[in-house]
Amino acid sequence: MKLHAKAVLCFSLLILAVATVACEKEGGAERAGKQVDKALDSAKDKIHEATE
């Protein structure tokens, strides 16, 4: 393998490793988004029940 190809391979593996580790943690925005989704689903269900 040429030096350039080895460097590209190592860089790609590093990016993949960092991306995998970063995806495990849930951030504040993601938690807030899930809460908003739950609230909207609940409101939708209540509206649906009220209009039946």
C-alpha angles and dihedrals in degrees: 000000000000121000092249092053091049091050092051091048093049092047091049092050091048092052091048092051093049092047092051093051093044093054094059096068120074114220130212094259092053092050091048090049091053091051091051090050091052092048092050092048091050092049091047091052092049092049090048091051092048094052096050 
